[in-house]
Structures are given as structure tokens and as C-alpha cells.
Amino acid sequence: MNNQLKKKPDLEFWKLWNLSFGFFGVQIAYALQSANISRIFATLGADPHNLSYFWILPPLMGILVQPIVGTLSDKTWTRFGRRIPYLFVGATIAVLVMCLLPNAGSFGMTASMAMIFGLVALMFLDTSINMAMQPFKMLVGDMVNEKQKALAYSIQSFLCNAGSVVGFIFPFFFTFIGLSNIAPEGVVPDSVIWSFYVGAAILILCVIYTTLKVKEWNPKEYAEYNQLEEPLNEGKTNFLTLLRNAPKTFWTVGLVQFFCWGAFMNMWTYTPGSIADTVWGVDMQSHLATSTPQYQEAGNWVGILFAVQAIGSVLWAVMLPNIRNRKTAYALSLVLGAIGFMMVPYVTDKYLMFVPFVLIGCAWAATLAMPFTFVTNALEGKGHMGAYLGLFNGTICVPQIIAAALGGTVLHLLGSVQSNMILAAGVMLFVGTLCVWFIKDKEQ
């Protein structure tokens, strides 16, 4: 058959770069959300034991949106492409919501109404970010051959972490240039509000760049390059059937993902309170803790620490393709991250705190790149790449939902000390490391 003879071509570096460049802007939005959601809701008046519940919405929306976007885009063809229309719509909605969310405390509403408004805005923000994020994974899966996938996902990881650095340092930067980092009780500081405004502008510019630079294959070409019997827009998609037919690698990598994403959910939720306690000496048991200048200063520093994590991740992402055995690279990365998490509660100097977060960045680089390399290689020739990657996103979302739902209970069990939740994250990464060795790598 002719379509069995047609192989995906090698792509020059800048074409691989363009496939993922828009991810830089999307990740700025995601970084602003990750570093500031706990801070925003704590500022609005949320109890520390309830903070994790605000984090249920983002992964919940992801698990609903990603399979739908993947399946619909498998069957979509427009003059702009198959995946890119979903990217553009998601980014546009994200830009609008980013201008509303940080203002939740500025509209004169009661504290409870402000939190409800913030929750609704967060729901739309994460829905739109997920809608914009998923097409990048699918574009690489669609258009890059097996030989270049590790490089393509490493480029994506680099751009992702570069965007994270920018998003994480924005509040610190805007405070440095003179925007206020304090505000009346229940109101989010200007340094955070303007971070979201500028992040929104960069997001839409990056997405426009990708839209102009990337030309996707149509369904017929996709079928030829992926040795499919029929174009995807002619077949039916059943999620249960796809899951039953999913390769073993899909599930074993998903097991590793369970422990990794549970650990990172703990980090996003409890790092602001942990750093405020251990480094700034803020009494996090006090109901006035979040209105103190020290807490807001610690909140800015969390952005710097997350940026350090992202820089560590960028540097480690460059190293990953040079480690010949991919499972060894994956396991080593998670061990380094676990050590970093377990150091955090014992470091009291804000600059020495860079060390554990660089190590955490190694685990983050592998978490972003390695799973998709294993899974997309295992899915070659099966078709429905978008639907499968949307379903695979469940291995990212489910552990976050579980960690968020149980967070308050576990925090109580660990003495209501938020730094203990960071220790628990380290334990989870160690368990994830053990699970790596169950992965069957197609090329090794």
C-alpha cells in the first residue's frame, strides 16, 4: 500500500521550534496560575486547610476538556489546520479570564462572593489553558517521527520552562519597579494583577506566531504518514474502546504520573505557606497571616523559587536527550526531585532555598518530556493520537484531583504544618521512581 511506504520526514530544528513556540506563552499563563492561586485565595480569606480544594477545579476541567479537544481535533480540518483552531480559541478565552481573575477582591463584593467569583474565573481559566495546551502535544505526535520526538519534546520542555520563568518572576519584577505589593485586606496586590495583564498579552502574541508559522497536514496526509487504513475524519471514536486497546506503556507511564503530579500539586498548594513559615517566620496559624507584608513578600519569593525550578528544568531538559537509556534518565530525574522536596522544610535561608528547587526542576523537566516520548512512540500506527493524548491527560488530572481533595485531611494529620506536605511530595516522587522501571520502552 502506498500509505505504508510514506514515512514522516526529518524536520529541521526551527520547524520543531515553531511547532512548540506558542507553548511559551501558554506556560506563562499556567505559571501565573500555579504560583499565585493559593496566594490569591488566601488573600481573599480562604482557610489554609481549605486551600487544596480550590485546586480541584483546574485538573477537573482538564480531565473533561482534554479528551474532547483531542477527539474533535482528530476529526477537524479547516484552512487553519486541525489542532491550531482549538489552540487559538483556548488562548483567546484565557486572555479574557486572566484580566478578571486577579481582580476578584477589587469589585466590592463580600469575601465569600469574591471567592465564588474567583472560583468561576479559575474554572474558565484552566479550561481555556487546557484547550490551548493540548494541541502542542498533539502537533508533535502528529508531525514528528520517532527519531526526533525526544528532541521535539525537549524543545517543548525548554520553551515551557522558559515561559514558567517569566511568569513566576513577574510579581517580583513588578514590585521591584514600583508597583504595590501590599493591598487592603481581601484585595490582591497590583504587582500580581499586572502580572496577569502582561502575561495575557504575551500569550496571545505567541499563539499568533504559531498560527502563522505552522502548516498542519490534512487528515488524508496524516493517514498516509501514520500508516492508517482510513483518514481519521472517517472513523468513529469510542473512549472505552480506545482505553481497552491502549498499549501497556500507556498505563505504566500513567502509574508514574500518578505519583509525580500528586507531588507537584502539593508543591503548588503549600509552598507559599511553607516558605512564609520556615523562611519569614510568619505564624500561619493566625487568621491575619496572609494580610502581613511578610506573607506577601514570601509570596513574591515563591515566584522566584518556582523560576529557579524552571531554570533548573531548562538546563536539565538539555541534558536529558544525551542520556542514552530513557528509563534511567527518567528515574534519575525523579530521585533528584524527591531529594529537593525533602530538603525544603529544613532550609531557612531564602537564597539557600535555590538548591532544593533546582533539584525539583530536574524532576519537572522529566515529567514534562519523558511521558509523552514513551506514550506517543507506543501509539505510532494506532491512529486517534489526539484522543489518546486527551485520555492520557487523565493521568495528569486524576492524581491532582485526589491530592487536592485529600489535602486538607492530610494536612490535619500532619499537624497542620504546611512544610510537612512538601515532605510528603518527596515521598511520592520516590515511589514514582520505583514505578519507572515497569515501563516498556519501544526503542530500548
The 8 nearest C-alpha neighbors of each residue, nearest first, counted from 0:
[[1, 3, 2, 4, 226, 5, 228, 223],
 [0, 2, 4, 3, 5, 223, 226, 224],
 [1, 3, 223, 5, 4, 226, 0, 224],
 [4, 2, 226, 1, 0, 5, 223, 6],
 [5, 3, 1, 2, 6, 0, 226, 223],
 [4, 6, 2, 224, 3, 223, 1, 7],
 [7, 5, 224, 8, 4, 225, 3, 144],
 [6, 8, 144, 224, 143, 9, 5, 142],
 [9, 7, 6, 10, 144, 143, 142, 5],
 [8, 10, 11, 7, 144, 147, 143, 146],
 [11, 9, 14, 8, 12, 15, 143, 147],
 [10, 12, 14, 13, 15, 9, 16, 8],
 [13, 11, 15, 14, 16, 10, 151, 17],
 [12, 14, 16, 15, 11, 17, 10, 18],
 [13, 15, 17, 16, 12, 11, 10, 18],
 [14, 16, 12, 18, 13, 17, 151, 10],
 [17, 15, 13, 14, 18, 19, 20, 12],
 [16, 18, 20, 14, 19, 15, 13, 209],
 [19, 17, 15, 16, 20, 14, 213, 138],
 [18, 20, 17, 22, 155, 16, 21, 135],
 [21, 19, 17, 22, 23, 16, 18, 209],
 [20, 22, 205, 206, 23, 209, 24, 19],
 [21, 23, 25, 20, 24, 19, 26, 159],
 [24, 22, 162, 158, 21, 159, 26, 25],
 [23, 25, 202, 27, 26, 22, 205, 21],
 [26, 24, 22, 28, 27, 23, 202, 29],
 [25, 27, 29, 162, 28, 23, 24, 159],
 [28, 26, 166, 162, 30, 24, 163, 29],
 [27, 29, 26, 31, 25, 30, 198, 32],
 [28, 30, 26, 32, 27, 31, 33, 25],
 [31, 29, 33, 27, 163, 166, 32, 28],
 [30, 32, 28, 166, 34, 29, 33, 35],
 [31, 33, 29, 30, 35, 36, 34, 28],
 [34, 32, 30, 31, 35, 267, 29, 36],
 [35, 33, 31, 32, 302, 30, 36, 267],
 [34, 36, 38, 32, 37, 33, 39, 31],
 [35, 37, 39, 38, 32, 33, 40, 34],
 [38, 36, 40, 39, 35, 268, 41, 50],
 [37, 39, 35, 41, 36, 40, 42, 298],
 [40, 38, 36, 42, 41, 37, 35, 43],
 [39, 41, 43, 42, 37, 45, 38, 36],
 [42, 40, 45, 44, 38, 43, 39, 37],
 [41, 43, 39, 40, 44, 185, 289, 38],
 [44, 42, 185, 40, 41, 110, 45, 39],
 [43, 45, 41, 42, 40, 185, 46, 110],
 [46, 44, 41, 40, 43, 47, 50, 49],
 [45, 47, 49, 48, 50, 44, 41, 286],
 [48, 46, 50, 49, 45, 41, 407, 51],
 [49, 47, 407, 46, 50, 410, 51, 411],
 [48, 50, 46, 47, 52, 51, 407, 45],
 [51, 49, 47, 52, 53, 48, 37, 46],
 [50, 52, 403, 54, 53, 406, 49, 268],
 [53, 51, 54, 50, 55, 403, 49, 404],
 [54, 52, 51, 55, 50, 56, 118, 49],
 [53, 55, 52, 51, 56, 403, 57, 50],
 [56, 54, 400, 52, 403, 53, 57, 59],
 [55, 57, 59, 54, 58, 122, 60, 53],
 [56, 58, 125, 60, 59, 55, 54, 61],
 [59, 57, 396, 61, 60, 56, 55, 400],
 [60, 58, 56, 61, 62, 57, 55, 396],
 [61, 59, 63, 58, 57, 126, 62, 64],
 [60, 62, 58, 64, 59, 63, 65, 129],
 [61, 63, 393, 59, 60, 396, 64, 65],
 [64, 62, 60, 61, 65, 59, 66, 67],
 [63, 65, 61, 67, 62, 66, 60, 68],
 [64, 66, 389, 68, 67, 61, 62, 69],
 [389, 67, 65, 69, 390, 386, 68, 64],
 [66, 68, 70, 64, 69, 65, 71, 63],
 [69, 67, 65, 71, 66, 70, 72, 64],
 [70, 68, 385, 386, 66, 389, 72, 67],
 [71, 69, 386, 73, 67, 72, 68, 385],
 [70, 72, 68, 74, 73, 69, 67, 75],
 [71, 73, 75, 74, 69, 81, 82, 70],
 [74, 72, 70, 71, 385, 75, 69, 231],
 [75, 73, 232, 72, 71, 231, 76, 70],
 [76, 74, 72, 81, 73, 71, 77, 232],
 [75, 77, 81, 80, 217, 74, 78, 218],
 [78, 76, 80, 79, 81, 75, 84, 217],
 [77, 79, 80, 76, 81, 217, 214, 84],
 [80, 78, 77, 84, 83, 81, 210, 214],
 [81, 79, 77, 215, 78, 76, 83, 82],
 [80, 82, 76, 75, 72, 83, 77, 84],
 [81, 83, 134, 72, 84, 85, 80, 86],
 [82, 84, 86, 85, 80, 81, 87, 210],
 [85, 83, 87, 86, 82, 88, 79, 81],
 [86, 84, 88, 83, 87, 82, 89, 130],
 [85, 87, 131, 83, 89, 84, 88, 134],
 [86, 88, 84, 90, 85, 89, 91, 83],
 [87, 89, 91, 85, 90, 86, 84, 92],
 [90, 88, 127, 131, 130, 86, 92, 87],
 [89, 91, 93, 87, 131, 92, 88, 86],
 [90, 92, 88, 94, 93, 89, 87, 95],
 [91, 93, 95, 89, 94, 90, 127, 96],
 [94, 92, 90, 96, 127, 124, 91, 95],
 [93, 95, 199, 97, 91, 92, 96, 90],
 [94, 96, 92, 93, 98, 97, 91, 99],
 [95, 97, 99, 93, 98, 94, 124, 100],
 [98, 96, 94, 99, 95, 195, 100, 93],
 [97, 99, 96, 95, 196, 100, 195, 94],
 [100, 98, 96, 97, 102, 101, 103, 95],
 [99, 101, 102, 120, 103, 97, 117, 96],
 [102, 100, 192, 103, 99, 187, 191, 98],
 [101, 103, 105, 100, 104, 99, 192, 187],
 [104, 102, 113, 117, 101, 100, 105, 116],
 [105, 103, 186, 102, 113, 185, 106, 187],
 [104, 106, 102, 103, 107, 186, 187, 108],
 [107, 105, 108, 104, 103, 102, 113, 109],
 [106, 108, 105, 109, 104, 113, 103, 110],
 [109, 107, 106, 113, 112, 110, 104, 105],
 [108, 110, 112, 111, 113, 107, 104, 114],
 [111, 109, 113, 112, 43, 114, 108, 44],
 [110, 112, 114, 113, 109, 115, 108, 44],
 [113, 111, 115, 109, 114, 110, 108, 116],
 [114, 112, 116, 110, 103, 111, 115, 104],
 [113, 115, 117, 111, 116, 112, 118, 110],
 [116, 114, 112, 118, 117, 113, 119, 111],
 [115, 117, 113, 119, 114, 118, 112, 120],
 [116, 118, 114, 120, 115, 103, 119, 100],
 [119, 117, 121, 115, 120, 116, 114, 122],
 [118, 120, 122, 116, 121, 117, 115, 123],
 [121, 119, 117, 123, 122, 118, 100, 124],
 [120, 122, 124, 118, 119, 123, 117, 125],
 [123, 121, 119, 120, 125, 124, 56, 126],
 [124, 122, 126, 120, 121, 125, 127, 119],
 [125, 123, 121, 127, 93, 126, 122, 96],
 [124, 126, 128, 57, 127, 122, 123, 129],
 [127, 125, 123, 129, 60, 124, 128, 122],
 [126, 128, 89, 130, 93, 124, 129, 125],
 [129, 127, 125, 131, 130, 126, 132, 124],
 [130, 128, 132, 126, 127, 131, 61, 125],
 [129, 131, 89, 127, 128, 132, 133, 126],
 [132, 130, 86, 89, 128, 129, 90, 133],
 [133, 131, 129, 130, 134, 128, 135, 25],
 [132, 134, 135, 136, 131, 130, 129, 137],
 [135, 133, 137, 82, 136, 132, 138, 86],
 [136, 134, 138, 137, 133, 19, 132, 139],
 [137, 135, 134, 133, 139, 138, 140, 132],
 [136, 138, 140, 134, 135, 139, 385, 141],
 [139, 137, 141, 135, 140, 136, 134, 142],
 [140, 138, 143, 141, 137, 142, 136, 135],
 [139, 141, 137, 138, 142, 375, 143, 136],
 [142, 140, 138, 139, 137, 143, 384, 221],
 [141, 143, 139, 140, 138, 144, 7, 215],
 [144, 142, 139, 148, 140, 141, 147, 7],
 [143, 145, 7, 146, 147, 148, 142, 9],
 [146, 144, 148, 147, 376, 143, 149, 379],
 [145, 147, 144, 148, 149, 143, 9, 150],
 [148, 146, 150, 145, 144, 149, 151, 143],
 [147, 149, 151, 145, 150, 146, 143, 152],
 [148, 150, 152, 151, 147, 372, 153, 320],
 [151, 149, 153, 147, 148, 152, 154, 320],
 [152, 150, 148, 154, 153, 149, 15, 147],
 [151, 153, 155, 368, 154, 149, 150, 156],
 [152, 154, 156, 150, 155, 151, 316, 368],
 [155, 153, 157, 151, 152, 156, 150, 158],
 [154, 156, 152, 158, 153, 157, 19, 159],
 [155, 157, 153, 159, 154, 158, 152, 368],
 [158, 156, 154, 313, 160, 155, 159, 161],
 [159, 157, 161, 23, 155, 160, 156, 162],
 [158, 160, 156, 162, 23, 157, 26, 161],
 [159, 161, 163, 309, 162, 157, 158, 313],
 [160, 162, 158, 164, 163, 159, 157, 165],
 [163, 161, 23, 27, 26, 165, 159, 160],
 [162, 164, 160, 166, 30, 27, 161, 165],
 [165, 163, 306, 161, 167, 162, 166, 309],
 [164, 166, 162, 163, 167, 168, 169, 27],
 [167, 165, 27, 163, 30, 31, 169, 164],
 [166, 168, 302, 164, 306, 165, 169, 163],
 [167, 169, 171, 302, 303, 165, 166, 170],
 [168, 170, 172, 194, 171, 166, 167, 173],
 [171, 169, 190, 191, 173, 172, 168, 194],
 [172, 170, 299, 174, 168, 169, 173, 175],
 [173, 171, 175, 169, 174, 170, 168, 176],
 [172, 174, 176, 170, 190, 175, 178, 171],
 [173, 175, 178, 171, 177, 172, 176, 190],
 [174, 176, 172, 173, 177, 171, 178, 170],
 [177, 175, 173, 174, 178, 172, 171, 179],
 [176, 178, 174, 175, 179, 173, 190, 180],
 [179, 177, 174, 190, 173, 189, 176, 180],
 [180, 178, 181, 189, 190, 174, 188, 177],
 [179, 181, 188, 190, 174, 189, 178, 295],
 [182, 180, 188, 179, 292, 295, 183, 189],
 [181, 183, 188, 186, 187, 184, 180, 179],
 [184, 182, 186, 185, 181, 290, 187, 188],
 [183, 185, 186, 290, 182, 42, 43, 187],
 [184, 186, 43, 42, 104, 183, 44, 187],
 [187, 185, 104, 183, 184, 182, 105, 188],
 [186, 188, 104, 39, 182, 101, 42, 189],
 [189, 187, 182, 180, 181, 190, 191, 179],
 [188, 190, 192, 191, 179, 193, 178, 180],
 [191, 189, 170, 173, 188, 180, 178, 174],
 [190, 192, 194, 170, 189, 193, 188, 195],
 [193, 191, 189, 101, 194, 195, 190, 188],
 [194, 192, 196, 195, 191, 190, 189, 197],
 [195, 193, 191, 169, 192, 197, 196, 170],
 [194, 196, 198, 193, 192, 197, 97, 199],
 [197, 195, 193, 199, 194, 198, 98, 192],
 [196, 198, 200, 199, 194, 195, 193, 201],
 [199, 197, 195, 201, 200, 196, 194, 28],
 [200, 198, 94, 202, 196, 197, 201, 195],
 [199, 201, 197, 202, 198, 203, 204, 196],
 [202, 200, 204, 198, 199, 203, 24, 205],
 [203, 201, 24, 199, 205, 200, 204, 25],
 [202, 204, 206, 205, 200, 201, 207, 90],
 [205, 203, 207, 201, 206, 202, 208, 200],
 [206, 204, 21, 208, 202, 207, 24, 203],
 [205, 207, 21, 203, 209, 208, 204, 210],
 [206, 208, 210, 204, 205, 209, 203, 211],
 [209, 207, 205, 211, 206, 210, 212, 204],
 [210, 208, 212, 206, 211, 21, 207, 213],
 [209, 211, 207, 208, 212, 213, 206, 83],
 [210, 212, 208, 209, 213, 207, 214, 206],
 [211, 213, 209, 210, 208, 17, 214, 18],
 [214, 212, 209, 210, 211, 18, 215, 17],
 [213, 215, 212, 216, 80, 79, 211, 210],
 [216, 214, 80, 213, 217, 81, 142, 138],
 [217, 215, 220, 221, 218, 214, 80, 219],
 [216, 218, 220, 219, 221, 215, 76, 80],
 [219, 217, 221, 230, 220, 222, 231, 216],
 [220, 218, 222, 230, 221, 217, 223, 229],
 [221, 219, 223, 217, 222, 218, 216, 224],
 [220, 222, 218, 224, 219, 223, 216, 225],
 [221, 223, 227, 230, 219, 225, 220, 224],
 [224, 222, 2, 220, 226, 221, 225, 5],
 [223, 225, 221, 6, 5, 7, 222, 226],
 [224, 226, 222, 380, 223, 227, 221, 379],
 [227, 225, 3, 223, 2, 224, 380, 222],
 [228, 226, 222, 229, 225, 223, 380, 382],
 [227, 229, 226, 230, 222, 2, 223, 231],
 [230, 228, 227, 231, 222, 233, 234, 219],
 [231, 229, 222, 219, 218, 232, 233, 227],
 [230, 232, 233, 234, 74, 218, 229, 73],
 [231, 233, 74, 230, 234, 218, 73, 75],
 [232, 234, 231, 230, 229, 235, 74, 218],
 [235, 233, 231, 232, 236, 230, 229, 74],
 [234, 236, 237, 233, 232, 231, 74, 383],
 [235, 237, 238, 234, 70, 241, 383, 386],
 [236, 238, 240, 239, 241, 235, 242, 386],
 [237, 239, 241, 240, 242, 236, 386, 390],
 [240, 238, 242, 241, 237, 243, 244, 236],
 [241, 239, 243, 237, 242, 238, 244, 236],
 [240, 242, 238, 244, 239, 243, 245, 237],
 [241, 243, 245, 239, 244, 240, 238, 390],
 [244, 242, 240, 241, 245, 239, 246, 238],
 [243, 245, 241, 242, 240, 246, 239, 247],
 [244, 246, 242, 243, 241, 249, 247, 250],
 [247, 245, 248, 249, 244, 377, 378, 250],
 [246, 248, 249, 250, 251, 245, 439, 438],
 [247, 249, 251, 246, 250, 252, 439, 438],
 [248, 250, 247, 246, 252, 374, 251, 253],
 [251, 249, 253, 248, 247, 252, 254, 246],
 [252, 250, 254, 248, 253, 438, 249, 247],
 [251, 253, 255, 254, 250, 249, 248, 370],
 [252, 254, 250, 256, 394, 251, 255, 249],
 [255, 253, 251, 257, 256, 252, 250, 434],
 [256, 254, 431, 252, 257, 253, 434, 258],
 [255, 257, 253, 259, 254, 258, 394, 260],
 [258, 256, 398, 254, 255, 259, 260, 394],
 [257, 259, 431, 427, 261, 256, 260, 255],
 [260, 258, 256, 262, 261, 428, 257, 431],
 [261, 259, 263, 262, 258, 257, 256, 398],
 [260, 262, 398, 264, 258, 399, 259, 402],
 [261, 263, 424, 259, 260, 265, 264, 427],
 [264, 262, 266, 260, 265, 261, 267, 259],
 [263, 265, 261, 267, 266, 262, 399, 260],
 [266, 264, 268, 262, 263, 267, 269, 424],
 [265, 267, 263, 264, 270, 268, 269, 421],
 [268, 266, 264, 265, 269, 33, 270, 263],
 [269, 267, 265, 266, 37, 51, 264, 270],
 [268, 270, 272, 266, 271, 417, 265, 267],
 [269, 271, 273, 266, 272, 274, 267, 268],
 [272, 270, 274, 273, 269, 298, 301, 275],
 [273, 271, 275, 270, 269, 274, 276, 417],
 [272, 274, 418, 270, 417, 276, 271, 275],
 [273, 275, 277, 276, 278, 271, 272, 270],
 [276, 274, 279, 272, 297, 281, 273, 294],
 [277, 275, 280, 281, 273, 274, 279, 278],
 [276, 278, 274, 347, 280, 275, 279, 273],
 [277, 279, 347, 274, 280, 275, 276, 348],
 [280, 278, 275, 281, 276, 277, 293, 297],
 [281, 279, 276, 277, 278, 275, 282, 293],
 [280, 282, 276, 275, 279, 283, 288, 294],
 [283, 281, 284, 285, 276, 288, 280, 275],
 [282, 284, 285, 288, 281, 276, 272, 286],
 [283, 285, 282, 286, 288, 415, 47, 287],
 [286, 284, 287, 288, 283, 282, 289, 281],
 [285, 287, 288, 284, 289, 283, 46, 44],
 [288, 286, 285, 290, 289, 291, 283, 284],
 [289, 287, 285, 290, 286, 283, 291, 282],
 [290, 288, 291, 294, 287, 42, 41, 295],
 [289, 291, 287, 288, 184, 292, 42, 294],
 [290, 292, 293, 294, 289, 288, 295, 287],
 [293, 291, 295, 294, 296, 181, 290, 180],
 [294, 292, 296, 291, 295, 297, 279, 281],
 [293, 295, 297, 296, 291, 292, 289, 275],
 [294, 296, 298, 292, 297, 293, 299, 291],
 [297, 295, 293, 299, 298, 294, 292, 300],
 [296, 298, 300, 294, 275, 295, 299, 293],
 [299, 297, 295, 301, 296, 300, 271, 294],
 [300, 298, 171, 296, 302, 297, 301, 170],
 [301, 299, 303, 297, 302, 298, 304, 296],
 [300, 302, 304, 298, 303, 299, 305, 271],
 [301, 303, 167, 305, 300, 299, 168, 304],
 [302, 304, 300, 306, 301, 168, 305, 167],
 [305, 303, 307, 301, 306, 302, 308, 300],
 [304, 306, 308, 302, 307, 303, 301, 167],
 [305, 307, 164, 309, 303, 308, 304, 167],
 [308, 306, 304, 310, 309, 305, 357, 311],
 [307, 309, 360, 356, 357, 305, 311, 306],
 [308, 310, 312, 160, 306, 307, 311, 164],
 [311, 309, 313, 307, 312, 308, 306, 314],
 [312, 310, 357, 360, 308, 314, 309, 313],
 [311, 313, 360, 364, 309, 315, 361, 310],
 [314, 312, 310, 157, 316, 311, 315, 160],
 [315, 313, 311, 317, 312, 316, 310, 318],
 [314, 316, 318, 312, 317, 313, 361, 311],
 [317, 315, 313, 319, 318, 314, 364, 153],
 [316, 318, 315, 314, 319, 313, 320, 153],
 [319, 317, 315, 316, 321, 320, 314, 322],
 [318, 320, 316, 321, 322, 317, 315, 328],
 [321, 319, 322, 318, 149, 150, 317, 323],
 [322, 320, 319, 318, 323, 317, 324, 328],
 [323, 321, 319, 320, 324, 328, 325, 318],
 [324, 322, 321, 325, 320, 328, 327, 319],
 [323, 325, 327, 326, 322, 328, 443, 329],
 [326, 324, 328, 327, 323, 329, 322, 369],
 [327, 325, 329, 328, 324, 330, 435, 436],
 [326, 328, 330, 324, 325, 329, 331, 322],
 [327, 329, 325, 331, 326, 330, 322, 332],
 [328, 330, 326, 332, 327, 331, 365, 325],
 [331, 329, 432, 327, 333, 332, 328, 326],
 [332, 330, 334, 328, 333, 329, 327, 335],
 [331, 333, 362, 361, 329, 335, 330, 334],
 [332, 334, 362, 336, 330, 335, 331, 432],
 [335, 333, 337, 331, 336, 332, 429, 330],
 [336, 334, 338, 332, 358, 333, 337, 339],
 [335, 337, 359, 362, 339, 333, 358, 334],
 [336, 338, 425, 334, 428, 340, 339, 335],
 [339, 337, 341, 335, 336, 340, 334, 342],
 [340, 338, 355, 336, 358, 342, 359, 337],
 [341, 339, 425, 337, 342, 343, 338, 421],
 [340, 342, 422, 338, 425, 339, 343, 337],
 [343, 341, 339, 340, 345, 344, 355, 338],
 [342, 344, 345, 340, 346, 341, 355, 339],
 [345, 343, 418, 346, 342, 277, 341, 419],
 [346, 344, 343, 342, 347, 277, 341, 418],
 [345, 347, 343, 344, 348, 352, 342, 351],
 [348, 346, 278, 277, 349, 345, 352, 351],
 [349, 347, 351, 350, 346, 278, 352, 277],
 [348, 350, 352, 351, 278, 347, 353, 346],
 [351, 349, 352, 348, 353, 354, 347, 304],
 [352, 350, 353, 348, 349, 354, 346, 347],
 [351, 353, 350, 349, 354, 355, 346, 348],
 [352, 354, 351, 356, 350, 355, 357, 304],
 [355, 353, 357, 352, 356, 351, 358, 339],
 [356, 354, 339, 358, 357, 353, 352, 342],
 [355, 357, 308, 359, 358, 353, 354, 360],
 [358, 356, 311, 308, 360, 354, 359, 355],
 [359, 357, 336, 339, 355, 360, 356, 361],
 [360, 358, 336, 356, 339, 362, 361, 357],
 [359, 361, 312, 308, 311, 363, 357, 358],
 [362, 360, 312, 332, 364, 358, 359, 363],
 [361, 363, 333, 332, 336, 365, 359, 360],
 [362, 364, 360, 366, 361, 365, 312, 367],
 [365, 363, 312, 361, 367, 366, 362, 316],
 [364, 366, 368, 369, 362, 367, 363, 329],
 [367, 365, 363, 364, 368, 369, 362, 370],
 [366, 368, 364, 365, 156, 363, 369, 370],
 [369, 367, 365, 152, 366, 153, 370, 371],
 [368, 370, 372, 365, 371, 366, 367, 373],
 [371, 369, 373, 372, 368, 374, 252, 366],
 [370, 372, 374, 373, 369, 375, 368, 152],
 [371, 373, 369, 370, 375, 374, 149, 376],
 [374, 372, 370, 371, 376, 375, 377, 440],
 [373, 375, 377, 371, 376, 372, 249, 370],
 [376, 374, 378, 377, 372, 371, 373, 140],
 [377, 375, 378, 374, 379, 373, 372, 145],
 [376, 378, 374, 375, 379, 373, 441, 246],
 [379, 377, 375, 376, 381, 374, 380, 384],
 [380, 378, 376, 381, 377, 375, 225, 382],
 [379, 381, 225, 382, 226, 378, 227, 377],
 [380, 382, 378, 379, 383, 227, 384, 225],
 [383, 381, 384, 380, 227, 379, 225, 231],
 [384, 382, 386, 385, 387, 73, 381, 231],
 [385, 383, 387, 382, 386, 388, 137, 140],
 [386, 384, 69, 388, 387, 383, 137, 73],
 [387, 385, 69, 70, 389, 383, 66, 388],
 [386, 388, 390, 384, 389, 385, 391, 383],
 [389, 387, 391, 385, 390, 386, 384, 392],
 [66, 388, 390, 65, 386, 69, 392, 387],
 [391, 389, 387, 66, 392, 388, 393, 386],
 [392, 390, 388, 393, 389, 394, 387, 249],
 [391, 393, 395, 389, 390, 394, 388, 396],
 [392, 394, 396, 391, 395, 62, 390, 397],
 [393, 395, 253, 392, 391, 396, 397, 256],
 [396, 394, 392, 393, 397, 260, 256, 398],
 [395, 397, 58, 393, 399, 398, 62, 394],
 [396, 398, 400, 399, 393, 394, 395, 401],
 [399, 397, 257, 261, 401, 400, 396, 260],
 [400, 398, 402, 396, 261, 397, 401, 264],
 [401, 399, 397, 55, 403, 398, 402, 404],
 [400, 402, 398, 404, 403, 399, 405, 397],
 [403, 401, 399, 405, 261, 400, 404, 406],
 [402, 404, 51, 406, 400, 401, 55, 52],
 [405, 403, 401, 402, 406, 52, 400, 55],
 [406, 404, 402, 408, 403, 407, 401, 409],
 [405, 407, 403, 409, 51, 408, 402, 404],
 [406, 408, 48, 410, 409, 405, 49, 411],
 [409, 407, 411, 410, 405, 406, 412, 48],
 [408, 410, 412, 406, 411, 407, 405, 413],
 [409, 411, 415, 407, 413, 408, 412, 406],
 [412, 410, 415, 408, 414, 409, 413, 407],
 [413, 411, 409, 410, 414, 408, 415, 407],
 [414, 412, 410, 411, 415, 409, 419, 416],
 [413, 415, 416, 411, 412, 410, 419, 417],
 [416, 414, 411, 410, 413, 417, 412, 48],
 [417, 415, 414, 418, 419, 413, 410, 420],
 [416, 418, 273, 419, 420, 269, 272, 415],
 [417, 419, 273, 421, 420, 344, 416, 422],
 [420, 418, 422, 421, 417, 416, 423, 413],
 [419, 421, 423, 418, 422, 417, 265, 424],
 [422, 420, 424, 418, 419, 423, 340, 266],
 [423, 421, 341, 419, 425, 424, 420, 340],
 [422, 424, 420, 426, 421, 425, 419, 427],
 [425, 423, 262, 421, 427, 422, 426, 265],
 [424, 426, 337, 340, 422, 428, 341, 423],
 [425, 427, 423, 429, 424, 428, 430, 422],
 [428, 426, 424, 430, 258, 425, 429, 262],
 [429, 427, 431, 337, 425, 430, 426, 259],
 [428, 430, 432, 426, 431, 427, 337, 334],
 [431, 429, 427, 433, 432, 428, 426, 434],
 [430, 432, 255, 428, 434, 258, 429, 433],
 [433, 431, 330, 429, 435, 430, 434, 333],
 [432, 434, 430, 431, 435, 436, 429, 330],
 [433, 435, 431, 432, 436, 255, 437, 430],
 [436, 434, 432, 437, 433, 438, 330, 255],
 [435, 437, 434, 438, 433, 326, 432, 330],
 [436, 438, 435, 434, 251, 439, 433, 252],
 [439, 437, 436, 251, 435, 248, 440, 252],
 [440, 438, 248, 441, 437, 247, 443, 251],
 [439, 441, 443, 442, 438, 373, 248, 326],
 [440, 442, 443, 439, 377, 376, 373, 248],
 [441, 443, 440, 376, 439, 373, 145, 325],
 [442, 440, 441, 324, 439, 325, 326, 323]]
